[in-house]
């Protein structure tokens, strides 16, 4: 095979990989923007706010050493995780005495006349449900962040491949057509 033919083939492979990396970069940016905007819009609709000083749950923020969020609306996945784990989980654990919803529910079914236990089951169910929904927002927000880092990586991979391809084009123009590899 002639050297110029090999160089031309490798240049086209470089162009192909550059295009693939560019498309992957844009796809990941679209994924990041989509997940971020969806998480934000869903959380804004829910109107969940961190407690302020004077509210009962404020002590949860103090214990978790995150009082800088006091009064702030939960609008990101990371904030949703904090609220779920530092406010709701603490409250449901206090309500349930450390028991899970399944344990409380089983005890309530065994003793249906115990209205205090029935109310406890309902509160823990609501708390665990809200916690799960907030943790889903966190998970999707985290996936979005991964997509952003992937987009940045693909952008740099595309720049490297583009540079190598341009160097290959320069080499192709300088290569002796008579050389066989």
C-alpha positions as CSV (number, residue, x, y, z in Angstrom):
1,X,0.0,0.0,0.0
2,X,1.3,3.4,-0.9
3,X,2.0,5.8,2.0
4,X,-0.3,8.5,0.6
5,X,-3.2,6.0,0.4
6,X,-2.6,5.0,4.0
7,X,-2.4,8.7,5.1
8,X,-5.6,9.4,3.3
9,X,-7.4,6.5,4.9
10,X,-6.2,7.5,8.4
11,X,-7.3,11.1,7.8
12,X,-10.8,10.0,6.9
13,X,-10.9,7.8,10.0
14,X,-9.8,10.9,12.0
15,X,-12.5,13.0,10.4
16,X,-15.1,10.3,11.3
17,X,-13.9,10.1,14.9
18,X,-13.9,13.9,15.2
19,X,-17.5,14.0,14.0
20,X,-18.5,11.2,16.3
21,X,-17.0,13.0,19.3
22,X,-18.6,16.2,18.3
23,X,-22.1,14.6,18.1
24,X,-21.5,12.8,21.4
25,X,-20.5,16.1,23.0
26,X,-23.7,17.8,21.8
27,X,-25.8,14.8,22.8
28,X,-24.5,14.8,26.3
29,X,-24.9,18.6,26.6
30,X,-28.6,18.2,25.5
31,X,-28.9,15.4,28.1
32,X,-27.4,17.6,30.8
33,X,-29.7,20.6,29.9
34,X,-32.8,18.4,29.8
35,X,-32.2,16.6,33.1
36,X,-31.2,19.9,34.9
37,X,-34.2,21.8,33.6
38,X,-36.6,18.9,34.4
39,X,-35.3,18.5,37.9
40,X,-35.4,22.2,38.6
41,X,-38.9,22.6,37.2
42,X,-40.3,19.6,39.1
43,X,-38.8,20.8,42.3
44,X,-39.9,24.4,41.9
45,X,-43.5,23.2,41.4
46,X,-43.3,21.2,44.7
47,X,-42.4,24.4,46.7
48,X,-40.3,22.6,49.2
49,X,-38.3,25.0,51.4
50,X,-35.6,24.3,54.0
51,X,-36.8,25.3,57.5
52,X,-36.0,28.7,58.9
53,X,-34.9,29.6,62.4
54,X,-37.7,29.1,64.8
55,X,-39.2,26.2,62.9
56,X,-39.1,22.7,64.5
57,X,-37.0,21.2,61.7
58,X,-34.4,24.0,61.9
59,X,-32.6,21.9,64.5
60,X,-32.1,19.2,61.9
61,X,-30.2,21.8,59.8
62,X,-28.1,22.8,62.9
63,X,-27.3,19.1,63.6
64,X,-26.3,18.5,60.0
65,X,-24.3,21.7,60.0
66,X,-26.0,23.1,56.9
67,X,-27.8,26.2,58.2
68,X,-26.8,28.1,55.1
69,X,-29.8,26.5,53.4
70,X,-32.3,27.8,55.9
71,X,-35.3,29.3,54.1
72,X,-34.0,28.4,50.7
73,X,-36.2,26.6,48.2
74,X,-35.1,23.1,47.1
75,X,-34.4,23.5,43.3
76,X,-31.4,21.2,42.6
77,X,-30.8,17.5,42.9
78,X,-28.1,18.0,45.5
79,X,-30.4,20.2,47.6
80,X,-33.2,17.5,47.3
81,X,-30.8,14.9,48.6
82,X,-29.9,17.1,51.6
83,X,-33.5,17.8,52.4
84,X,-34.5,14.1,52.0
85,X,-31.6,12.8,54.1
86,X,-31.2,15.5,56.7
87,X,-34.8,16.6,57.3
88,X,-37.3,13.9,56.2
89,X,-35.2,10.9,57.2
90,X,-34.6,12.4,60.6
91,X,-38.3,13.1,61.1
92,X,-39.5,9.8,59.9
93,X,-37.0,8.0,62.1
94,X,-38.2,10.0,65.1
95,X,-41.9,9.3,64.2
96,X,-41.3,5.6,63.7
97,X,-38.9,5.0,66.5
98,X,-36.4,3.7,64.1
99,X,-38.7,1.2,62.5
100,X,-39.3,1.0,58.8
101,X,-42.6,1.6,57.1
102,X,-42.9,-2.2,56.5
103,X,-42.4,-3.0,60.1
104,X,-45.0,-0.3,61.2
105,X,-47.5,-1.4,58.6
106,X,-47.2,-5.1,59.7
107,X,-47.7,-4.0,63.3
108,X,-50.7,-1.9,62.3
109,X,-52.3,-4.7,60.4
110,X,-51.8,-7.0,63.4
111,X,-53.5,-4.4,65.6
112,X,-56.0,-2.4,63.5
113,X,-57.7,-0.8,66.4
114,X,-54.6,1.1,67.5
115,X,-55.4,4.5,65.9
116,X,-52.1,5.9,67.1
117,X,-50.2,3.3,65.2
118,X,-52.4,3.8,62.1
119,X,-51.6,7.5,62.2
120,X,-47.9,6.7,62.6
121,X,-47.9,4.4,59.6
122,X,-49.6,7.2,57.5
123,X,-47.0,9.8,58.5
124,X,-44.1,7.5,57.9
125,X,-45.6,6.5,54.5
126,X,-45.9,10.1,53.5
127,X,-42.4,10.9,54.7
128,X,-40.8,8.0,53.0
129,X,-42.7,8.7,49.8
130,X,-41.6,12.4,49.7
131,X,-38.1,11.3,50.6
132,X,-38.1,8.8,47.7
133,X,-39.3,11.4,45.2
134,X,-36.7,13.9,46.3
135,X,-34.0,11.2,46.0
136,X,-35.2,10.5,42.5
137,X,-34.7,14.2,41.7
138,X,-31.2,13.9,43.2
139,X,-30.5,10.8,41.0
140,X,-31.6,12.4,37.8
141,X,-29.6,15.6,38.7
142,X,-26.5,13.4,39.3
143,X,-27.0,11.7,35.9
144,X,-27.2,15.2,34.4
145,X,-23.9,16.2,36.0
146,X,-22.3,13.0,34.7
147,X,-23.6,13.9,31.2
148,X,-22.0,17.4,31.6
149,X,-18.6,15.9,32.5
150,X,-19.0,13.4,29.6
151,X,-19.7,16.3,27.3
152,X,-16.5,18.1,28.5
153,X,-14.5,15.0,28.0
154,X,-15.9,14.4,24.5
155,X,-15.1,18.1,23.6
156,X,-11.5,17.6,24.5
157,X,-11.4,14.2,22.8
158,X,-12.8,16.0,19.7
159,X,-10.1,18.7,19.9
160,X,-7.3,16.1,20.2
161,X,-8.7,14.1,17.3
162,X,-9.2,17.3,15.2
163,X,-5.6,18.3,15.9
164,X,-4.3,14.8,14.9
165,X,-6.4,14.8,11.8
166,X,-5.1,18.2,10.7
167,X,-1.5,17.1,11.4
168,X,-2.3,14.0,9.3
169,X,-3.6,16.2,6.4
170,X,-0.3,18.2,6.6
171,X,1.6,15.0,6.5
172,X,-0.5,13.7,3.6
173,X,0.4,16.8,1.5
174,X,4.1,16.4,2.3
175,X,4.3,12.6,1.8
176,X,6.2,11.2,-1.3
177,X,3.6,9.4,-3.5
178,X,6.2,6.8,-4.5
179,X,6.9,5.5,-1.0
180,X,5.3,2.1,-0.2
181,X,4.5,0.9,3.3
